[in-house]
Amino acid sequence: MDIHEIEMATRGQVNARRNYIMGLWAGKMIGVDKRQLPHYVVAVMQSDYEEPGPGDVVRKISRDLNAHGIELGEAEILRQLKSVERNVRAELLSTD
């Protein structure tokens, strides 16, 4: 496996974990029932396949929050997403 393949595999893992955490974060904010939360998280994760980059995830979460009366702009959601991504990348790349 060359460095490019490693980077691509790592990027996929980071994005999946980032989207999982963002789904939990948004789902809890809008009050998704504990039994339904895994389904909501999957919907957030699947939204990442609509287009390259995180914009599709940000827009989905923004729409869902707004539909539940939570006014949080896309810029703030993107900041949260980038923070989560930094933490996930650090966890994934850390070694003992």
OpenMM code with the backbone's topology and positions (N, CA, C; nanometers):
from openmm import Vec3, app, unit

residues = "MET ASP ILE HIS GLU ILE GLU MET ALA THR ARG GLY GLN VAL ASN ALA ARG ARG ASN TYR ILE MET GLY LEU TRP ALA GLY LYS MET ILE GLY VAL ASP LYS ARG GLN LEU PRO HIS TYR VAL VAL ALA VAL MET GLN SER ASP TYR GLU GLU PRO GLY PRO GLY ASP VAL VAL ARG LYS ILE SER ARG ASP LEU ASN ALA HIS GLY ILE GLU LEU GLY GLU ALA GLU ILE LEU ARG GLN LEU LYS SER VAL GLU ARG ASN VAL ARG ALA GLU LEU LEU SER THR ASP".split()
positions = [
    Vec3(0.0861, -0.1177, 0.0000),
    Vec3(0.0000, 0.0000, 0.0000),
    Vec3(0.0904, 0.1235, 0.0000),
    Vec3(0.0669, 0.2129, -0.0963),
    Vec3(0.1482, 0.3343, -0.1006),
    Vec3(0.0825, 0.4459, -0.0188),
    Vec3(0.1517, 0.5565, -0.0057),
    Vec3(0.1060, 0.6661, 0.0794),
    Vec3(-0.0278, 0.7228, 0.0320),
    Vec3(-0.0498, 0.7267, -0.0994),
    Vec3(-0.1773, 0.7768, -0.1526),
    Vec3(-0.2928, 0.6864, -0.1096),
    Vec3(-0.2735, 0.5574, -0.1159),
    Vec3(-0.3778, 0.4627, -0.0738),
    Vec3(-0.4057, 0.4748, 0.0757),
    Vec3(-0.3009, 0.4946, 0.1531),
    Vec3(-0.3183, 0.5116, 0.2981),
    Vec3(-0.3972, 0.6390, 0.3268),
    Vec3(-0.3630, 0.7482, 0.2574),
    Vec3(-0.4343, 0.8753, 0.2764),
    Vec3(-0.5813, 0.8617, 0.2383),
    Vec3(-0.6103, 0.7940, 0.1296),
    Vec3(-0.7498, 0.7764, 0.0869),
    Vec3(-0.8275, 0.6930, 0.1887),
    Vec3(-0.7670, 0.5867, 0.2393),
    Vec3(-0.8332, 0.5027, 0.3393),
    Vec3(-0.8567, 0.5812, 0.4680),
    Vec3(-0.7573, 0.6578, 0.5091),
    Vec3(-0.7699, 0.7387, 0.6303),
    Vec3(-0.8785, 0.8445, 0.6133),
    Vec3(-0.8817, 0.9101, 0.4985),
    Vec3(-0.9830, 1.0129, 0.4731),
    Vec3(-1.1234, 0.9537, 0.4833),
    Vec3(-1.1436, 0.8356, 0.4281),
    Vec3(-1.2743, 0.7712, 0.4364),
    Vec3(-1.3142, 0.7406, 0.5793),
    Vec3(-1.2190, 0.6945, 0.6592),
    Vec3(-1.2465, 0.6644, 0.7998),
    Vec3(-1.2781, 0.7923, 0.8773),
    Vec3(-1.2024, 0.8967, 0.8513),
    Vec3(-1.2246, 1.0246, 0.9196),
    Vec3(-1.3631, 1.0788, 0.8845),
    Vec3(-1.3975, 1.0788, 0.7564),
    Vec3(-1.5275, 1.1316, 0.7151),
    Vec3(-1.6421, 1.0510, 0.7746),
    Vec3(-1.6307, 0.9193, 0.7742),
    Vec3(-1.7377, 0.8353, 0.8292),
    Vec3(-1.7566, 0.8625, 0.9780),
    Vec3(-1.6479, 0.8670, 1.0528),
    Vec3(-1.6573, 0.8920, 1.1972),
    Vec3(-1.7076, 1.0336, 1.2241),
    Vec3(-1.6593, 1.1305, 1.1478),
    Vec3(-1.7041, 1.2698, 1.1614),
    Vec3(-1.8548, 1.2785, 1.1399),
    Vec3(-1.9045, 1.2166, 1.0347),
    Vec3(-2.0470, 1.2227, 1.0035),
    Vec3(-2.1301, 1.1501, 1.1084),
    Vec3(-2.0768, 1.0420, 1.1622),
    Vec3(-2.1443, 0.9684, 1.2697),
    Vec3(-2.1620, 1.0600, 1.3916),
    Vec3(-2.0539, 1.1248, 1.4313),
    Vec3(-2.0589, 1.2136, 1.5480),
    Vec3(-2.1507, 1.3326, 1.5207),
    Vec3(-2.1442, 1.3883, 1.4001),
    Vec3(-2.2328, 1.5002, 1.3663),
    Vec3(-2.3789, 1.4564, 1.3695),
    Vec3(-2.4066, 1.3348, 1.3263),
    Vec3(-2.5431, 1.2832, 1.3318),
    Vec3(-2.5930, 1.2704, 1.4744),
    Vec3(-2.5061, 1.2220, 1.5628),
    Vec3(-2.5430, 1.2136, 1.7046),
    Vec3(-2.5686, 1.3526, 1.7617),
    Vec3(-2.4796, 1.4444, 1.7314),
    Vec3(-2.4899, 1.5816, 1.7812),
    Vec3(-2.6209, 1.6461, 1.7370),
    Vec3(-2.6484, 1.6409, 1.6069),
    Vec3(-2.7701, 1.7036, 1.5541),
    Vec3(-2.8952, 1.6298, 1.6017),
    Vec3(-2.8902, 1.4978, 1.6009),
    Vec3(-3.0059, 1.4197, 1.6437),
    Vec3(-3.0465, 1.4496, 1.7865),
    Vec3(-2.9483, 1.4633, 1.8729),
    Vec3(-2.9782, 1.4964, 2.0124),
    Vec3(-3.0331, 1.6382, 2.0240),
    Vec3(-2.9804, 1.7305, 1.9422),
    Vec3(-3.0293, 1.8691, 1.9464),
    Vec3(-3.1762, 1.8780, 1.9071),
    Vec3(-3.2175, 1.7975, 1.8097),
    Vec3(-3.3563, 1.8062, 1.7632),
    Vec3(-3.4479, 1.7096, 1.8371),
    Vec3(-3.3917, 1.6346, 1.9313),
    Vec3(-3.4744, 1.5489, 2.0154),
    Vec3(-3.5158, 1.4172, 1.9534),
    Vec3(-3.4320, 1.3630, 1.8661),
    Vec3(-3.4628, 1.2324, 1.8076),
    Vec3(-3.4653, 1.1289, 1.9199),
    Vec3(-3.5684, 1.0480, 1.9216),
    Vec3(-3.5842, 0.9421, 2.0208),
    Vec3(-3.4629, 0.8486, 2.0188),
    Vec3(-3.4245, 0.8002, 2.1352),
    Vec3(-3.3054, 0.7152, 2.1479),
    Vec3(-3.3113, 0.5940, 2.0541),
    Vec3(-3.4296, 0.5378, 2.0359),
    Vec3(-3.4427, 0.4211, 1.9471),
    Vec3(-3.4294, 0.4594, 1.8006),
    Vec3(-3.4644, 0.5828, 1.7673),
    Vec3(-3.4581, 0.6289, 1.6289),
    Vec3(-3.3255, 0.6966, 1.5944),
    Vec3(-3.2462, 0.7266, 1.6957),
    Vec3(-3.1206, 0.7981, 1.6734),
    Vec3(-3.0267, 0.7254, 1.5766),
    Vec3(-3.0102, 0.5927, 1.5871),
    Vec3(-2.9231, 0.5259, 1.4889),
    Vec3(-2.9695, 0.5461, 1.3445),
    Vec3(-3.0997, 0.5493, 1.3220),
    Vec3(-3.1523, 0.5704, 1.1869),
    Vec3(-3.1221, 0.7122, 1.1385),
    Vec3(-3.1331, 0.8078, 1.2293),
    Vec3(-3.1017, 0.9456, 1.1930),
    Vec3(-2.9529, 0.9593, 1.1606),
    Vec3(-2.8691, 0.8974, 1.2413),
    Vec3(-2.7241, 0.9030, 1.2181),
    Vec3(-2.6910, 0.8467, 1.0800),
    Vec3(-2.7525, 0.7349, 1.0435),
    Vec3(-2.7296, 0.6755, 0.9114),
    Vec3(-2.7728, 0.7730, 0.8017),
    Vec3(-2.8849, 0.8406, 0.8207),
    Vec3(-2.9314, 0.9377, 0.7206),
    Vec3(-2.8301, 1.0507, 0.7029),
    Vec3(-2.7719, 1.0971, 0.8126),
    Vec3(-2.6689, 1.2013, 0.8033),
    Vec3(-2.5469, 1.1463, 0.7295),
    Vec3(-2.5061, 1.0260, 0.7637),
    Vec3(-2.3894, 0.9665, 0.6983),
    Vec3(-2.4147, 0.9484, 0.5483),
    Vec3(-2.5342, 0.9062, 0.5115),
    Vec3(-2.5663, 0.8852, 0.3703),
    Vec3(-2.5723, 1.0166, 0.2931),
    Vec3(-2.6052, 1.1244, 0.3612),
    Vec3(-2.6137, 1.2531, 0.2917),
    Vec3(-2.4778, 1.2974, 0.2382),
    Vec3(-2.3703, 1.2418, 0.2902),
    Vec3(-2.2357, 1.2813, 0.2465),
    Vec3(-2.2035, 1.2317, 0.1059),
    Vec3(-2.2870, 1.1469, 0.0497),
    Vec3(-2.2605, 1.0924, -0.0834),
    Vec3(-2.3301, 1.1713, -0.1937),
    Vec3(-2.3967, 1.2809, -0.1593),
    Vec3(-2.4681, 1.3597, -0.2591),
    Vec3(-2.3736, 1.4412, -0.3469),
    Vec3(-2.2637, 1.4892, -0.2902),
    Vec3(-2.1669, 1.5708, -0.3642),
    Vec3(-2.0343, 1.5688, -0.2898),
    Vec3(-1.9250, 1.6030, -0.3580),
    Vec3(-1.7954, 1.6081, -0.2894),
    Vec3(-1.7943, 1.7169, -0.1824),
    Vec3(-1.7200, 1.6930, -0.0767),
    Vec3(-1.7071, 1.7907, 0.0310),
    Vec3(-1.8164, 1.7753, 0.1346),
    Vec3(-1.8067, 1.8528, 0.2421),
    Vec3(-1.9012, 1.8388, 0.3530),
    Vec3(-2.0292, 1.9208, 0.3390),
    Vec3(-2.0453, 1.9956, 0.2311),
    Vec3(-2.1607, 2.0832, 0.2165),
    Vec3(-2.2940, 2.0121, 0.2254),
    Vec3(-2.3012, 1.8916, 0.1712),
    Vec3(-2.4270, 1.8176, 0.1742),
    Vec3(-2.4654, 1.7787, 0.3169),
    Vec3(-2.3675, 1.7421, 0.3981),
    Vec3(-2.3935, 1.7078, 0.5383),
    Vec3(-2.4378, 1.8330, 0.6142),
    Vec3(-2.3686, 1.9426, 0.5918),
    Vec3(-2.4015, 2.0687, 0.6588),
    Vec3(-2.5436, 2.1116, 0.6243),
    Vec3(-2.5799, 2.1043, 0.4969),
    Vec3(-2.7147, 2.1456, 0.4556),
    Vec3(-2.8223, 2.0548, 0.5143),
    Vec3(-2.7986, 1.9249, 0.5187),
    Vec3(-2.8971, 1.8331, 0.5763),
    Vec3(-2.9210, 1.8674, 0.7230),
    Vec3(-2.8120, 1.8825, 0.7965),
    Vec3(-2.8254, 1.9143, 0.9390),
    Vec3(-2.8935, 2.0495, 0.9568),
    Vec3(-2.8574, 2.1475, 0.8758),
    Vec3(-2.9189, 2.2799, 0.8842),
    Vec3(-3.0692, 2.2715, 0.8600),
    Vec3(-3.1098, 2.1998, 0.7565),
    Vec3(-3.2535, 2.1836, 0.7274),
    Vec3(-3.3251, 2.1172, 0.8441),
    Vec3(-3.2643, 2.0124, 0.8991),
    Vec3(-3.3274, 1.9389, 1.0089),
    Vec3(-3.3393, 2.0257, 1.1341),
    Vec3(-3.2340, 2.0996, 1.1656),
    Vec3(-3.2398, 2.1882, 1.2818),
    Vec3(-3.3466, 2.2955, 1.2623),
    Vec3(-3.3470, 2.3577, 1.1456),
    Vec3(-3.4455, 2.4625, 1.1174),
    Vec3(-3.5875, 2.4086, 1.1236),
    Vec3(-3.6088, 2.2862, 1.0761),
    Vec3(-3.7419, 2.2248, 1.0799),
    Vec3(-3.7904, 2.2040, 1.2231),
    Vec3(-3.6961, 2.1991, 1.3168),
    Vec3(-3.7308, 2.1817, 1.4581),
    Vec3(-3.7172, 2.3125, 1.5370),
    Vec3(-3.7115, 2.4242, 1.4645),
    Vec3(-3.7092, 2.5545, 1.5296),
    Vec3(-3.5754, 2.5947, 1.5880),
    Vec3(-3.4693, 2.5268, 1.5478),
    Vec3(-3.3353, 2.5599, 1.5973),
    Vec3(-3.2633, 2.6367, 1.4869),
    Vec3(-3.2422, 2.7638, 1.5102),
    Vec3(-3.1785, 2.8501, 1.4104),
    Vec3(-3.0273, 2.8485, 1.4312),
    Vec3(-2.9617, 2.7652, 1.3562),
    Vec3(-2.8159, 2.7564, 1.3603),
    Vec3(-2.7693, 2.7623, 1.2157),
    Vec3(-2.6926, 2.8626, 1.1822),
    Vec3(-2.6512, 2.8826, 1.0443),
    Vec3(-2.5543, 2.7762, 0.9953),
    Vec3(-2.5464, 2.7664, 0.8630),
    Vec3(-2.4563, 2.6690, 0.8021),
    Vec3(-2.3109, 2.6947, 0.8399),
    Vec3(-2.2734, 2.8203, 0.8575),
    Vec3(-2.1349, 2.8516, 0.8955),
    Vec3(-2.1023, 2.7929, 1.0327),
    Vec3(-2.1951, 2.8028, 1.1268),
    Vec3(-2.1731, 2.7474, 1.2607),
    Vec3(-2.1695, 2.5945, 1.2564),
    Vec3(-2.2558, 2.5357, 1.1768),
    Vec3(-2.2557, 2.3892, 1.1629),
    Vec3(-2.1245, 2.3439, 1.1000),
    Vec3(-2.0774, 2.4174, 1.0005),
    Vec3(-1.9497, 2.3839, 0.9370),
    Vec3(-1.8347, 2.3960, 1.0367),
    Vec3(-1.8376, 2.4971, 1.1232),
    Vec3(-1.7335, 2.5091, 1.2265),
    Vec3(-1.7356, 2.3874, 1.3191),
    Vec3(-1.8552, 2.3447, 1.3583),
    Vec3(-1.8678, 2.2261, 1.4432),
    Vec3(-1.8136, 2.1031, 1.3707),
    Vec3(-1.8496, 2.0885, 1.2446),
    Vec3(-1.8037, 1.9747, 1.1649),
    Vec3(-1.6513, 1.9730, 1.1555),
    Vec3(-1.5912, 2.0876, 1.1310),
    Vec3(-1.4449, 2.0939, 1.1198),
    Vec3(-1.3778, 2.0639, 1.2533),
    Vec3(-1.4374, 2.1080, 1.3618),
    Vec3(-1.3842, 2.0771, 1.4944),
    Vec3(-1.3896, 1.9268, 1.5205),
    Vec3(-1.5034, 1.8674, 1.4894),
    Vec3(-1.5175, 1.7223, 1.5059),
    Vec3(-1.4160, 1.6503, 1.4177),
    Vec3(-1.3999, 1.6957, 1.2940),
    Vec3(-1.3059, 1.6318, 1.2021),
    Vec3(-1.1627, 1.6392, 1.2552),
    Vec3(-1.1238, 1.7536, 1.3095),
    Vec3(-0.9882, 1.7653, 1.3667),
    Vec3(-0.9687, 1.6656, 1.4806),
    Vec3(-1.0687, 1.6550, 1.5670),
    Vec3(-1.0590, 1.5615, 1.6795),
    Vec3(-1.0524, 1.4172, 1.6321),
    Vec3(-1.1347, 1.3832, 1.5346),
    Vec3(-1.1350, 1.2464, 1.4813),
    Vec3(-1.0003, 1.2153, 1.4172),
    Vec3(-0.9492, 1.3080, 1.3381),
    Vec3(-0.8193, 1.2863, 1.2717),
    Vec3(-0.7092, 1.2662, 1.3763),
    Vec3(-0.7103, 1.3467, 1.4812),
    Vec3(-0.6094, 1.3335, 1.5867),
    Vec3(-0.6203, 1.1980, 1.6554),
    Vec3(-0.7429, 1.1544, 1.6844),
    Vec3(-0.7624, 1.0235, 1.7477),
    Vec3(-0.7160, 0.9110, 1.6566),
    Vec3(-0.7514, 0.9208, 1.5296),
    Vec3(-0.7181, 0.8148, 1.4350),
    Vec3(-0.5677, 0.8046, 1.4111),
    Vec3(-0.5015, 0.9181, 1.4095),
    Vec3(-0.3588, 0.9188, 1.3772),
    Vec3(-0.2687, 0.9065, 1.4992),
    Vec3(-0.3269, 0.9103, 1.6185),
    Vec3(-0.2438, 0.8987, 1.7386),
    Vec3(-0.1992, 0.7541, 1.7572),
    Vec3(-0.0831, 0.7401, 1.8136),
    Vec3(-0.0298, 0.6065, 1.8425),
    Vec3(0.0103, 0.6005, 1.9888),
    Vec3(0.0125, 0.4806, 2.0399),
    Vec3(0.0537, 0.4612, 2.1805),
    Vec3(0.2034, 0.4554, 2.1935),
] * unit.nanometer
topology = app.Topology()
chain = topology.addChain("A")
for resn in residues:
    res = topology.addResidue(resn, chain)
    for name in ("N", "CA", "C"):
        topology.addAtom(name, app.Element.getBySymbol(name[0]), res)
